[in-house]
Structure formats: structure tokens, C-alpha cells
Amino acid sequence: MEKIPKMTRTEIAQIGKQAALGRLFEGSGFLNEPLDATAHKVLLEGCDFDLVYTPLKHLGYKAVLCVLGELYASLRQPESLSVNLGLSQRFCYEDVAALWEGVLAACREHGVKHLSLDLVPSVNGLCISLAAGGTQAQEVLEQVPAAKNMDLICLSGHVGAAYMGLHVLEREKVAFTGTGEQPDLSQYKAVLASYLSPEIKPDMLARFLEAKVFPSRGYFLTRGLGEAVIRLTHDTGLGAKIYLEKIPISSQTFAMAEEIDMDVVTAAMNGGDDYKFLFVIPLGQHETFRKEFHDFEVIGHLAQPDVGPVLVTPEGAELPIHAQGY
């Protein structure tokens, strides 16, 4: 009998999500392009959320923002949402109703007009699949410029806090399992809120249109700042310089990183669930943007293609960004 050769195993986390996707599409005749005005997300229990410390209502709300954020990043106004829940026998109607309450709250807040729900059986806990659609006037989309060298890279708020909040919850989960005592988490309210109860301002898109500022690219941060910057360079074919001292990081994130002896830059670049926006703004609109968008920070700029995605230290060293996003 002919001996079957042993198959080589390549871990996706080893090569990174973008490289894995590139290989899968290579030579296929297809391009890995998102459908216009649509966004899709699948959230898995044990991977994307833990029900030991995540209330179902919070989870429903956060799940909706996870997919609507992708629409806002592409300058689309949320219009429709389809939700499919895979449910194991652990879940009863009351559980679904609690999660659905959070879904409805997010949909009302963000003006979703069409909503659908389906329930399917699952053998592995809870699975949440979401598909959202959005709209935008053609005359607005026609004003979106092409990305150019030296365009500004802007971030909508501090990063790394959600990752720190997750570390608190995972640590206290272990302690609670061992002792059964309810932990006092009052000193961690800020980082816990960043993870459990993120927010997106519903008027953000309207502000861009009113100011006549049209980002050439937009990304919603759920897998870390570094992963978004890598996607940006992949999509534009340009390099990107992110300046370390410009990245907004809250004092609570610094304190928590020190408490668990973690590099805060690692948390900012690789931590997930930030639910912040990364936009590329034309250099010529810098003054308007700085005047109208005080809640955004300019953290870097696009560069020549050979630069690649790099993190620039205060000393001027350029460190390649290797966030895998998986």
C-alpha cells in the first residue's frame, strides 16, 4: 500500500489572518472584496465572549455594534440587520429574550429600520451570526478620495482599555471559581465598561457629512490597532507610520498594564474589542478635521509603499507592525 505523505500543518496564528486570506484567494480568479453596503460578523461563545461574566443584554447590544461599526467605517448609515442565533440546550426562551433586549436597544439607538431573527440548534453553546446593510447617497460616495502618501491616520479614542478589562474579568473568573466569593471590581470600572459596554456615537457619520470631510479609508477596531493598520496598508498599497507617543491610551489602561506587568503598547496595538474607528483623512483637510473633530487623534500618516506598516518610537526608530489579528 502506498504510504500517504504527512500533511504539513501551518497555524493561522503563525502567518496571520491577512496572509492566510491572501493565500486562499491566490490564483482563484477572485478578489477578497467586501460586498458594497454590507457587513457580516460571527461571534462564538468561548472565543468572542464568555457568559460567565458577560450579561446577555450587554452581549446583544455589543454584538450589534460589532457589525454596525463596519458600516459606519465605510460611511454607510445602518438600515437593516439580520440576526441568526445558534442555541444549545443550555439556553431557554428567557435567555434569548434578554439577549434580544440588547439587540433591540442598539437597533433603536442607531436607526435600524429592518430587523429579522432566526433561531437554529447548536451543539456548542451560543453562536451569533449578524449581517447588516447600510445606505449612503451616491453623491457622497463620489466625493470619497483615493488614499495618498502623507494622508493623515486618525483614531476616534483611546485603545487598549477593553483588552485590560478582559484581563480583569479573566483573572477574577479564576478567583471566583476557586473561592466562590464575589470580587470587588469597583476600581476597574473604566476598563470593564470599555470591554462590556462599548459605545458608538450615532451622529458620527452626520458630523463627517456636515463638515464635508470625506475619509478615503475607514476601519472599525475589533482585532486591535495593529491589525487595522496592516489592513490599511494592504488595501491602499501604501505604507503607514504610526507614532507611538500619539496613540491615545487612558491612565486606567496604564495602571492596569502596570498591575499585571504587561507592556501597555502591546495592549494598545494587539488588544481587541476597542470598538474605535481608524480613518484616513486627506492632508488638505487637516485644519477642518482638527477644528471639527476634537474627539479624534492624529496618530500617523500614510507613507511610501516600501515603508510598510511601522510603529515609530519617540527616538525615531521604525518598528514593523506584526499584529496577526487572529
Residue pairs with C-beta under 8 A, 6 or more apart in sequence:
12 20
12 326
13 324
13 326
14 324
15 23
15 324
16 230
16 322
16 323
16 324
16 325
16 326
17 223
17 227
17 324
17 325
17 326
18 227
18 230
18 231
18 234
18 325
20 326
21 32
22 32
24 32
25 31
25 32
37 71
37 74
37 76
37 133
37 134
37 135
37 136
38 131
38 132
38 133
38 134
39 67
39 68
39 70
39 71
39 74
39 131
39 132
39 133
39 134
40 67
40 129
40 130
40 131
40 132
41 63
41 66
41 67
41 70
41 128
41 129
41 130
42 127
42 128
42 129
42 130
43 49
43 63
43 66
43 127
43 128
43 129
43 130
44 124
44 125
44 127
45 51
45 124
45 125
45 126
45 127
46 125
49 59
50 169
50 170
50 173
51 59
51 125
51 126
52 173
53 169
53 172
53 173
53 196
54 196
55 98
55 196
56 95
56 98
56 99
56 102
57 98
57 99
57 101
57 102
57 105
58 102
58 196
58 197
59 99
59 102
59 128
60 98
60 99
60 100
60 101
60 102
60 103
60 104
60 105
60 106
61 102
61 103
61 105
61 106
61 197
62 102
62 196
62 197
62 198
62 275
63 83
63 102
63 103
63 128
63 130
64 81
64 102
64 103
64 106
64 107
64 110
64 130
65 106
65 198
65 199
65 200
65 275
66 130
66 222
66 275
67 81
67 130
67 131
67 132
68 78
68 81
68 106
68 110
68 112
68 132
68 200
69 200
69 220
69 222
69 275
69 277
70 132
70 220
71 77
71 78
71 132
71 133
71 134
72 78
72 200
72 204
72 205
72 218
72 220
72 277
73 218
73 219
73 220
73 277
73 278
73 279
74 134
74 218
75 136
75 140
75 141
75 144
75 205
75 208
75 214
75 215
75 218
76 134
76 135
76 136
76 205
77 111
77 134
77 135
77 136
77 205
78 110
78 111
78 112
78 132
78 133
78 134
79 112
79 113
79 114
79 133
79 134
79 135
80 112
80 113
80 114
80 115
80 132
80 133
81 103
81 107
81 112
81 114
81 115
81 116
81 130
81 131
81 132
81 133
82 115
82 116
82 117
82 118
82 130
82 131
82 132
83 103
83 115
83 116
83 117
83 118
83 128
83 129
83 130
84 117
84 118
84 119
84 120
84 128
84 129
84 130
85 96
85 99
85 117
85 118
85 119
85 120
85 126
85 127
85 128
85 129
86 120
86 121
86 122
86 124
86 126
86 127
86 128
86 129
87 96
87 119
87 120
87 121
87 122
87 126
88 121
88 122
88 123
88 124
88 125
88 126
90 125
91 126
96 119
100 117
103 115
103 117
104 115
106 112
107 115
109 202
110 200
110 202
111 202
112 132
140 209
140 214
143 214
144 214
144 215
144 216
145 214
145 216
145 282
146 216
147 216
147 217
147 236
147 238
147 280
147 302
148 216
148 238
148 282
148 283
148 302
149 238
149 302
149 303
149 304
150 283
150 301
150 302
150 303
151 216
151 280
151 281
151 282
151 283
151 301
151 302
152 280
152 281
152 282
152 283
152 286
152 289
152 298
152 300
152 301
153 229
153 232
153 240
153 242
153 278
153 279
153 280
153 298
153 299
153 300
153 301
153 302
154 278
154 279
154 280
154 281
154 289
154 293
154 296
154 297
154 298
154 299
155 225
155 247
155 248
155 276
155 277
155 278
155 296
155 297
155 299
156 204
156 276
156 277
156 278
156 279
156 295
156 296
157 248
157 274
157 276
157 295
157 296
157 297
158 248
158 249
158 250
158 253
158 276
159 221
159 224
159 225
159 247
159 248
159 249
159 268
159 271
159 274
159 276
160 249
160 250
160 253
160 257
160 264
160 267
160 268
160 271
160 274
161 190
161 191
161 194
161 195
161 250
161 252
161 253
161 274
162 191
162 194
162 195
162 198
162 271
162 272
162 273
162 274
162 275
163 195
163 224
163 267
163 270
163 271
163 272
163 273
163 274
164 191
164 194
164 195
164 252
164 253
164 256
164 257
164 267
164 271
165 188
165 191
165 192
165 193
165 194
165 195
165 196
166 195
166 271
166 272
166 273
167 256
167 260
167 262
168 185
168 188
168 191
168 192
168 256
169 192
169 195
169 196
171 260
172 183
172 185
175 181
175 183
176 182
176 183
185 192
188 252
188 256
190 250
190 252
191 252
191 253
191 256
194 273
194 274
195 273
198 273
198 274
198 275
199 275
200 275
204 277
207 292
207 293
208 214
208 215
211 288
211 289
211 292
211 293
212 288
213 281
213 285
213 288
213 289
213 292
213 293
214 282
215 279
215 280
215 281
216 236
216 280
216 281
216 282
217 232
217 235
217 236
217 279
217 280
218 277
218 278
218 279
218 280
219 228
219 231
219 232
219 277
219 278
219 279
220 275
220 276
220 277
220 278
221 228
221 274
221 275
221 276
221 277
221 278
222 272
222 273
222 274
222 275
223 272
223 323
223 325
223 326
224 269
224 270
224 271
224 272
224 274
224 323
224 325
225 242
225 247
225 268
225 269
225 270
225 274
225 278
225 323
226 269
226 270
226 309
226 311
226 321
226 322
226 323
226 325
227 270
227 323
227 324
227 325
228 278
229 240
229 242
229 278
229 309
229 321
229 323
230 309
230 321
230 323
230 325
231 325
232 240
232 278
232 280
232 302
232 309
233 239
233 240
233 308
233 309
236 280
236 302
237 305
238 302
238 303
238 304
238 305
239 302
239 303
239 304
239 305
239 306
239 307
239 308
239 309
239 310
240 300
240 301
240 302
240 303
240 307
240 308
240 309
240 310
241 300
241 301
241 302
241 303
241 307
241 310
241 312
241 318
242 299
242 300
242 309
242 310
242 311
242 312
242 321
243 299
243 300
243 312
244 265
244 311
244 312
244 313
244 314
245 314
246 297
246 298
246 299
246 300
247 265
247 268
247 297
247 299
248 297
248 299
249 264
249 268
253 264
253 267
253 268
254 264
257 263
257 264
257 267
258 264
265 311
269 311
269 321
269 323
270 323
279 296
280 302
281 289
281 298
283 301
286 298
289 296
290 298
300 312
307 318
308 320
308 321
309 320
309 321
310 318
310 319
310 320
310 321
311 318
311 319
311 320
311 321
312 318
312 319
313 319
